[in-house]
């Protein structure tokens, strides 16, 4: 049995205002957090990703043979230390390449001088048989070392990409026939038959 009913009516305008105020504060906080995230990500990109991309690009140039390339970085943090280390490595590689080129050039020159003098002495008639035999050995060894130096230079050029291989079709049968024709008579004299 119902004894009575009480109905309480009040305005929700104050509650609505509180809800709107809470929503506005949440939107403001969200906007501030979003702005902080965007600014920090922009700083991260400028201070980390861009220098790392530049370091990567310069390191790839160094790896492809552009020794002496330097990385410019205004930072004095780990990225700057990495850039300084790569710069030092690039400088030392460039110095080593220069020293290697000078060494090979000097070696080639000295071998040419040795070869020239041995040929000059061999052309003379005033050598005894033992000395002549020794000069022939010196001459042949100097020529062999000169060929090794030339192979080393070719190998260095291939590594640096300064020498490229031009692959083309050839008639291998014709090459073999020419070789057999050229060396067949010489080999037949030694008792070798092709």
C-alpha positions as CSV (number, residue, x, y, z in Angstrom):
1,X,0.0,0.0,0.0
2,X,1.4,3.4,-1.0
3,X,1.3,5.8,1.8
4,X,2.8,8.8,0.0
5,X,5.0,9.9,-2.8
6,X,7.6,12.6,-2.5
7,X,8.9,14.2,-5.6
8,X,12.0,16.4,-5.4
9,X,12.7,18.6,-8.4
10,X,15.9,20.6,-8.8
11,X,17.7,22.3,-11.6
12,X,20.6,20.5,-13.3
13,X,22.0,23.7,-14.7
14,X,24.8,23.6,-12.1
15,X,25.6,19.9,-12.8
16,X,25.6,20.6,-16.6
17,X,28.0,23.5,-16.0
18,X,30.3,21.3,-14.0
19,X,30.3,18.6,-16.7
20,X,31.0,21.2,-19.4
21,X,33.8,22.7,-17.3
22,X,35.3,19.3,-16.7
23,X,35.1,18.5,-20.5
24,X,36.7,21.9,-21.3
25,X,39.5,21.3,-18.8
26,X,40.1,17.8,-20.3
27,X,40.2,19.2,-23.8
28,X,42.7,21.9,-22.7
29,X,44.9,19.3,-20.9
30,X,44.7,17.0,-24.0
31,X,45.7,20.0,-26.2
32,X,48.6,20.9,-24.0
33,X,49.8,17.2,-23.9
34,X,49.5,16.9,-27.7
35,X,51.5,20.2,-28.1
36,X,54.2,18.9,-25.8
37,X,54.3,15.6,-27.7
38,X,54.6,17.4,-31.0
39,X,57.3,19.7,-29.8
40,X,59.3,16.9,-28.2
41,X,59.0,14.8,-31.3
42,X,60.2,17.7,-33.4
43,X,63.1,18.2,-31.1
44,X,63.8,14.5,-31.3
45,X,63.8,14.5,-35.1
46,X,66.1,17.5,-35.2
47,X,68.5,16.4,-32.6
48,X,68.6,12.6,-33.2
49,X,67.1,11.4,-36.5
50,X,68.5,14.2,-38.8
51,X,72.1,13.8,-37.5
52,X,71.9,10.0,-37.7
53,X,70.6,10.3,-41.3
54,X,73.5,12.6,-42.1
55,X,76.0,10.3,-40.4
56,X,74.6,7.3,-42.3
57,X,74.8,9.1,-45.6
58,X,78.4,10.2,-45.0
59,X,79.4,6.7,-43.7
60,X,78.0,5.2,-46.9
61,X,80.1,7.7,-49.0
62,X,83.2,6.7,-47.0
63,X,82.3,3.0,-47.5
64,X,82.1,3.6,-51.3
65,X,85.6,5.1,-51.4
66,X,85.2,8.8,-50.7
67,X,87.8,8.9,-48.0
68,X,88.4,12.2,-46.1
69,X,84.7,13.1,-46.0
70,X,83.9,15.0,-42.8
71,X,80.6,15.1,-40.9
72,X,79.6,18.5,-39.5
73,X,77.6,18.3,-36.3
74,X,76.9,21.0,-33.8
75,X,76.1,18.6,-31.0
76,X,78.4,17.6,-28.2
77,X,76.5,14.5,-27.1
78,X,76.7,10.8,-28.2
79,X,75.8,11.7,-31.7
80,X,78.6,14.3,-31.8
81,X,81.0,11.7,-30.4
82,X,80.0,9.2,-33.1
83,X,80.4,11.9,-35.8
84,X,83.9,12.8,-34.4
85,X,84.9,9.1,-34.4
86,X,83.8,8.6,-38.0
87,X,85.6,11.8,-39.0
88,X,88.8,10.5,-37.4
89,X,88.3,7.1,-39.1
90,X,87.8,8.8,-42.5
91,X,90.9,10.9,-42.1
92,X,93.1,8.0,-41.1
93,X,91.8,5.9,-44.0
94,X,92.5,8.7,-46.4
95,X,96.1,9.0,-44.9
96,X,96.6,5.2,-45.2
97,X,95.3,5.3,-48.8
98,X,97.8,8.1,-49.6
99,X,100.6,6.3,-48.0
100,X,99.7,3.1,-49.8
101,X,99.6,4.9,-53.1
102,X,103.0,6.5,-52.5
103,X,104.5,3.2,-51.4
104,X,103.3,1.4,-54.5
105,X,104.5,4.3,-56.7
106,X,107.9,4.3,-55.1
107,X,108.1,0.5,-55.3
108,X,107.2,0.5,-58.9
109,X,109.8,3.2,-59.6
110,X,112.5,1.3,-57.8
111,X,111.7,-2.0,-59.6
112,X,111.8,-0.2,-62.9
113,X,115.3,1.2,-61.9
114,X,116.5,-2.3,-60.9
115,X,115.1,-3.8,-64.1
116,X,116.7,-1.1,-66.2
117,X,120.1,-1.5,-64.6
118,X,120.1,-5.2,-64.8
119,X,119.2,-5.1,-68.5
120,X,121.9,-2.5,-69.0
121,X,124.5,-4.7,-67.3
122,X,123.3,-7.8,-69.2
123,X,123.8,-5.9,-72.5
124,X,127.5,-5.5,-71.7
125,X,130.2,-8.0,-72.6
126,X,132.4,-7.6,-69.5
127,X,130.4,-9.9,-67.2
128,X,131.6,-13.4,-66.2
129,X,129.1,-16.3,-66.4
130,X,128.2,-16.3,-62.7
131,X,127.6,-12.6,-62.7
132,X,125.6,-12.8,-65.9
133,X,123.5,-15.6,-64.4
134,X,122.9,-13.6,-61.2
135,X,121.9,-10.5,-63.3
136,X,119.4,-12.6,-65.3
137,X,117.9,-13.8,-62.0
138,X,117.7,-10.2,-60.7
139,X,116.1,-9.1,-64.0
140,X,113.5,-11.8,-64.0
141,X,112.7,-11.3,-60.3
142,X,112.3,-7.6,-60.9
143,X,110.0,-8.2,-63.8
144,X,108.0,-10.6,-61.6
145,X,107.7,-8.1,-58.8
146,X,106.7,-5.4,-61.3
147,X,103.9,-7.6,-62.5
148,X,102.8,-8.2,-58.9
149,X,102.8,-4.5,-58.2
150,X,100.7,-3.9,-61.4
151,X,98.3,-6.7,-60.2
152,X,98.1,-4.9,-56.8
153,X,97.3,-1.6,-58.5
154,X,94.6,-3.3,-60.6
155,X,93.1,-4.9,-57.5
156,X,93.0,-1.5,-55.8
157,X,91.3,0.1,-58.8
158,X,88.7,-2.7,-58.8
159,X,88.0,-2.3,-55.1
160,X,87.6,1.5,-55.5
161,X,85.4,1.0,-58.5
162,X,87.7,2.9,-60.8
163,X,88.1,-0.3,-63.0
164,X,85.1,-2.0,-64.4
165,X,84.7,-5.2,-66.2
166,X,83.2,-5.0,-69.7
167,X,81.6,-8.4,-70.2
168,X,80.9,-9.3,-73.8
169,X,80.2,-12.4,-75.9
170,X,83.2,-14.1,-77.5
171,X,83.8,-17.0,-79.7
172,X,85.6,-19.4,-77.3
173,X,86.1,-22.0,-80.0
174,X,88.0,-19.5,-82.2
175,X,90.1,-18.5,-79.3
176,X,91.1,-22.2,-78.6
177,X,91.9,-22.7,-82.3
178,X,94.1,-19.6,-82.3
179,X,95.9,-20.8,-79.2
180,X,96.4,-24.3,-80.6
181,X,97.7,-22.8,-83.8
182,X,100.1,-20.4,-82.0
183,X,101.5,-22.8,-79.4
184,X,101.0,-26.2,-81.2
185,X,104.4,-26.2,-82.9
186,X,106.2,-25.1,-79.8
187,X,104.6,-27.8,-77.7
188,X,105.3,-30.4,-80.4
189,X,109.0,-29.6,-80.1
190,X,108.7,-30.5,-76.4
191,X,106.9,-33.7,-77.2
192,X,103.5,-32.4,-76.1
193,X,100.6,-33.1,-78.5
194,X,97.2,-31.2,-78.3
